[in-house]
């Protein structure tokens, strides 16, 4: 029978092969220790629509062969595929598992669960392109912004590389899936003014400013904070990262002050992520201004990374063939 979501109290179950038997069938197991010790790295992604994301996810996973930063090539960083609102067949799961040599686990998310005090039946949603189910986009944002850091699937991991299922690598990257430097707590490409996110930022900056003020705190990156304030006053928008790709430290995201702010965004009034649609890319930039400095953040392009229309199966296959066989 297909195993759609397999988590034990001591960790996620992954489909793995024995390194000395690379052609053997993958079996569902806990990750072997000490090769996968606590505090390691994991790659995560999320799919909510089989029609558009199942095939592209396989291409994404295949392209992870370009990541050259694993400490031990025989025990590469595993992948967790989160699913919500869909049920994968055994055949579909097999196709996904066989798309990468990395251990791969599946976790089902329950997007029917909402914060206490938030009535999803009576609340009105903001109109959004790409919506499939009621509250689906808001729940995706809620998960990536906050819920993931409390999810049992990350229990053993410290470094989290998040990648969208419509993105890929077409050139080698020699430090991913890890952070490029041990002191880095966050890496994503800064893209500045994001017109697509503009309609889903209303109220976020004043909310964050009030949140800090109520606690007699000041932003740790005053220059970035001032830049945000200037953009809000001149363009009525907040700059963003490209959250289709991120590398994050769980210890940073779960430290007490950051966790309190994330809960305030998603779990209590005014439920900004749900009601206003506050998005991942904007929240991440706000976090970097509030709780860390530029010394601990990488804002550059991750080498070899592409997305959407630049990630066709044919292009990725050609890039892989050229690099590994050429």
C-alpha positions as CSV (number, residue, x, y, z in Angstrom):
1,X,0.0,0.0,0.0
2,X,1.1,3.6,-0.7
3,X,2.5,5.4,2.3
4,X,1.3,8.9,1.9
5,X,2.6,10.4,5.2
6,X,5.0,8.6,7.5
7,X,6.2,10.2,10.6
8,X,7.3,8.6,13.9
9,X,8.1,10.4,17.2
10,X,11.8,10.0,16.4
11,X,11.6,11.3,12.9
12,X,10.2,11.2,9.4
13,X,10.4,8.0,7.4
14,X,12.2,8.3,4.0
15,X,12.3,6.2,1.0
16,X,16.1,5.3,0.8
17,X,18.5,2.9,-0.9
18,X,21.5,1.3,0.6
19,X,24.6,3.2,-0.7
20,X,26.3,-0.1,-1.6
21,X,23.2,-1.1,-3.6
22,X,22.5,1.9,-5.8
23,X,20.2,-0.1,-8.1
24,X,18.1,-1.6,-5.4
25,X,14.5,-0.6,-4.8
26,X,14.0,2.2,-2.3
27,X,12.5,1.2,1.0
28,X,10.8,3.2,3.8
29,X,13.1,3.7,6.8
30,X,14.3,6.2,9.3
31,X,17.5,7.9,8.1
32,X,20.5,5.9,9.2
33,X,22.7,7.2,12.0
34,X,25.3,8.5,12.5
35,X,25.4,9.5,8.8
36,X,22.3,11.7,9.3
37,X,22.9,13.2,12.8
38,X,20.7,15.6,14.5
39,X,21.1,19.2,13.3
40,X,21.5,18.4,9.6
41,X,20.1,19.8,6.4
42,X,16.9,18.9,4.6
43,X,15.3,20.1,1.3
44,X,11.6,20.9,1.4
45,X,8.8,21.6,-1.1
46,X,5.0,21.7,-1.2
47,X,2.5,20.7,-3.8
48,X,-1.3,21.4,-3.7
49,X,-2.2,20.7,-7.3
50,X,-1.4,17.4,-9.1
51,X,-2.6,18.8,-12.5
52,X,0.1,21.5,-12.7
53,X,2.8,20.5,-10.1
54,X,3.3,16.7,-10.3
55,X,5.3,16.7,-13.5
56,X,7.2,19.9,-12.7
57,X,8.1,18.6,-9.2
58,X,9.8,15.5,-10.8
59,X,11.9,17.9,-13.0
60,X,12.8,20.0,-9.9
61,X,13.9,16.9,-8.0
62,X,15.9,15.6,-10.9
63,X,17.7,18.9,-11.1
64,X,18.9,18.6,-7.5
65,X,21.8,16.5,-9.0
66,X,23.4,19.9,-9.6
67,X,23.8,20.6,-5.9
68,X,27.4,19.7,-5.0
69,X,27.5,20.9,-1.4
70,X,26.6,17.7,0.4
71,X,29.1,16.6,3.1
72,X,28.9,13.0,1.9
73,X,27.7,12.2,-1.6
74,X,26.6,8.7,-0.4
75,X,24.4,10.2,2.2
76,X,23.0,13.4,0.6
77,X,20.5,15.8,2.3
78,X,17.0,14.3,2.2
79,X,13.9,15.8,0.7
80,X,10.5,16.2,2.3
81,X,7.5,16.7,-0.1
82,X,4.6,18.2,1.8
83,X,1.2,17.8,0.2
84,X,-2.1,19.5,0.9
85,X,-5.5,18.9,-0.6
86,X,-4.4,16.1,-2.8
87,X,-3.9,12.3,-2.5
88,X,-1.0,10.7,-4.3
89,X,-1.3,7.3,-5.8
90,X,1.4,4.7,-5.3
91,X,2.4,5.2,-8.9
92,X,2.6,8.9,-8.5
93,X,4.7,8.6,-5.3
94,X,7.0,6.1,-7.0
95,X,7.6,8.6,-9.9
96,X,8.5,11.3,-7.4
97,X,10.7,9.1,-5.3
98,X,12.6,7.9,-8.4
99,X,13.2,11.5,-9.6
100,X,16.2,11.9,-7.2
101,X,18.9,9.8,-5.5
102,X,18.2,11.6,-2.3
103,X,16.1,10.0,0.5
104,X,12.6,11.3,0.1
105,X,9.7,11.5,2.5
106,X,6.1,12.6,2.2
107,X,4.1,14.6,4.8
108,X,0.4,15.4,4.5
109,X,-0.7,18.8,5.8
110,X,-4.2,19.5,7.1
111,X,-5.3,22.9,5.7
112,X,-8.7,22.5,7.2
113,X,-7.2,23.5,10.6
114,X,-7.4,27.2,11.4
115,X,-6.3,29.3,14.4
116,X,-8.6,29.4,17.4
117,X,-10.9,32.4,17.0
118,X,-10.8,32.5,13.2
119,X,-14.0,31.3,11.5
120,X,-13.1,30.3,8.0
121,X,-16.8,29.9,7.1
122,X,-17.7,33.5,7.8
123,X,-14.5,35.3,7.1
124,X,-14.2,36.9,3.6
125,X,-11.1,36.1,1.5
126,X,-9.2,38.6,-0.6
127,X,-9.5,37.8,-4.3
128,X,-6.3,36.0,-5.7
129,X,-5.2,34.5,-9.0
130,X,-4.4,30.8,-8.9
131,X,-6.8,29.9,-6.1
132,X,-8.0,26.2,-6.3
133,X,-9.6,25.7,-2.9
134,X,-11.0,28.2,-0.3
135,X,-8.1,29.6,1.8
136,X,-5.5,27.4,0.1
137,X,-3.1,30.2,-0.7
138,X,-3.4,31.7,2.7
139,X,-2.8,28.4,4.3
140,X,0.3,27.8,2.2
141,X,1.6,31.1,3.4
142,X,0.7,30.3,7.0
143,X,2.6,27.1,6.8
144,X,5.8,28.5,5.2
145,X,5.8,31.5,7.5
146,X,5.1,29.9,10.8
147,X,3.7,26.4,11.0
148,X,6.6,24.6,9.4
149,X,8.9,25.6,12.3
150,X,6.8,23.6,14.7
151,X,6.2,20.7,12.5
152,X,7.5,17.3,13.7
153,X,9.0,16.5,10.3
154,X,11.8,19.1,11.0
155,X,12.6,17.7,14.4
156,X,16.1,16.5,13.5
157,X,17.0,19.3,11.1
158,X,18.6,22.7,11.5
159,X,19.2,23.9,7.9
160,X,16.2,24.1,5.7
161,X,16.5,24.6,1.9
162,X,13.0,25.4,0.5
163,X,12.4,25.2,-3.2
164,X,9.2,25.7,-5.3
165,X,8.0,22.8,-7.4
166,X,8.2,24.9,-10.6
167,X,11.9,25.8,-10.2
168,X,15.1,24.0,-10.9
169,X,18.9,24.1,-11.2
170,X,20.6,24.0,-14.5
171,X,24.2,24.6,-13.4
172,X,26.2,23.3,-10.5
173,X,26.1,25.0,-7.1
174,X,29.0,24.1,-4.9
175,X,27.6,24.9,-1.4
176,X,23.9,24.1,-1.6
177,X,21.8,22.6,0.0
178,X,23.8,24.1,2.9
179,X,24.3,27.7,3.7
180,X,27.4,29.2,2.0
181,X,28.8,30.2,5.4
182,X,28.1,28.8,8.8
183,X,27.1,32.1,10.4
184,X,24.3,32.8,7.7
185,X,20.8,32.5,9.1
186,X,18.9,33.2,5.8
187,X,19.6,33.2,2.1
188,X,17.2,34.3,-0.7
189,X,17.6,36.7,-3.6
190,X,16.5,40.3,-2.8
191,X,14.3,41.6,-5.6
192,X,13.1,44.9,-4.1
193,X,9.8,46.3,-5.2
194,X,7.5,43.4,-6.1
195,X,4.4,44.5,-7.9
196,X,2.9,41.0,-7.6
197,X,3.0,41.2,-3.8
198,X,1.9,44.8,-3.5
199,X,-1.8,44.0,-3.1
200,X,-1.0,41.6,-0.2
201,X,1.1,43.9,2.0
202,X,-1.5,46.3,3.4
203,X,-1.0,47.0,7.0
204,X,2.1,44.7,7.5
205,X,4.7,47.5,8.1
206,X,2.6,49.5,10.7
207,X,1.7,46.2,12.4
208,X,5.4,45.2,12.6
209,X,6.4,48.7,13.8
210,X,3.7,48.6,16.5
211,X,4.7,45.1,17.5
212,X,8.3,46.3,18.1
213,X,7.2,49.5,19.9
214,X,4.9,47.7,22.3
215,X,7.9,45.6,23.4
216,X,10.3,48.6,23.6
217,X,12.4,47.0,20.8
218,X,14.2,48.5,17.8
219,X,14.9,46.8,14.5
220,X,18.3,45.2,14.5
221,X,18.9,46.4,10.9
222,X,18.0,50.1,11.0
223,X,19.2,50.8,7.4
224,X,16.9,48.1,6.0
225,X,14.1,49.2,8.2
226,X,14.4,52.7,7.0
227,X,14.5,51.5,3.4
228,X,11.2,49.7,4.1
229,X,9.7,52.8,5.6
230,X,10.8,54.9,2.6
231,X,9.2,52.5,0.2
232,X,6.0,52.4,2.2
233,X,5.8,56.2,2.1
234,X,6.7,56.6,-1.5
235,X,5.4,53.5,-3.3
236,X,3.0,52.1,-0.7
237,X,4.8,48.8,-1.0
238,X,7.4,46.7,1.0
239,X,10.4,45.2,-0.8
240,X,10.6,41.4,-0.9
241,X,12.9,38.4,-1.3
242,X,12.3,35.8,-4.0
243,X,10.8,33.2,-1.7
244,X,10.7,30.5,-4.4
245,X,14.1,29.6,-3.1
246,X,15.3,30.0,0.5
247,X,17.9,28.5,2.8
248,X,17.0,29.1,6.5
249,X,18.3,28.2,9.9
250,X,15.6,26.7,12.1
251,X,17.3,28.0,15.3
252,X,16.8,31.5,14.0
253,X,13.2,31.1,13.1
254,X,12.4,29.5,16.4
255,X,14.2,31.9,18.7
256,X,11.7,33.4,21.2
257,X,11.3,36.9,19.7
258,X,11.0,35.7,16.1
259,X,8.6,33.0,17.0
260,X,6.4,35.5,19.0
261,X,6.2,37.7,15.9
262,X,5.4,34.8,13.6
263,X,2.6,33.7,15.9
264,X,1.3,37.3,15.8
265,X,1.1,37.2,12.0
266,X,-0.7,33.9,11.7
267,X,-2.3,32.6,14.9
268,X,-4.0,35.6,16.6
269,X,-5.8,38.8,15.8
270,X,-5.7,40.5,13.4
271,X,-4.8,37.2,11.5
272,X,-2.9,39.3,8.9
273,X,-1.7,36.3,6.9
274,X,-5.2,35.0,6.5
275,X,-7.3,38.2,6.2
276,X,-4.8,40.4,4.4
277,X,-2.9,37.7,2.6
278,X,0.5,38.8,3.9
279,X,2.9,36.8,1.8
280,X,6.0,34.8,2.5
281,X,8.5,37.0,0.6
282,X,7.5,40.2,2.3
283,X,7.4,38.7,5.8
284,X,10.9,37.2,5.3
285,X,12.3,40.6,4.5
286,X,10.6,42.2,7.4
287,X,12.1,39.5,9.7
288,X,15.6,40.3,8.4
289,X,15.1,44.0,9.2
290,X,13.7,43.3,12.7
291,X,15.7,40.5,14.1
292,X,19.2,40.3,12.4
293,X,21.7,42.2,10.4
294,X,23.2,42.1,6.9
295,X,26.2,40.1,8.2
296,X,23.9,37.1,8.7
297,X,21.9,37.4,5.5
298,X,22.7,36.4,1.9
299,X,20.7,38.4,-0.6
300,X,22.4,37.3,-3.8
301,X,21.3,35.0,-6.6
302,X,21.8,31.3,-5.8
303,X,24.1,30.1,-8.6
304,X,22.5,27.7,-11.1
305,X,18.9,28.4,-10.0
306,X,16.1,29.0,-12.4
307,X,12.3,29.0,-12.2
308,X,9.0,28.6,-14.1
309,X,9.3,28.8,-17.9
310,X,13.1,28.3,-17.7
311,X,12.6,24.8,-16.1
312,X,11.1,22.7,-18.8
313,X,12.0,19.0,-18.6
314,X,13.8,19.2,-21.9
315,X,16.0,22.1,-20.7
316,X,16.9,20.4,-17.4
317,X,17.6,17.1,-19.1
318,X,19.9,18.8,-21.6
319,X,21.7,20.7,-18.9
320,X,22.2,17.5,-16.9
321,X,23.4,15.6,-19.9
322,X,25.8,18.3,-20.9
323,X,27.3,18.6,-17.4
324,X,27.6,15.0,-16.4
325,X,28.3,13.3,-19.7
326,X,29.8,16.2,-21.7
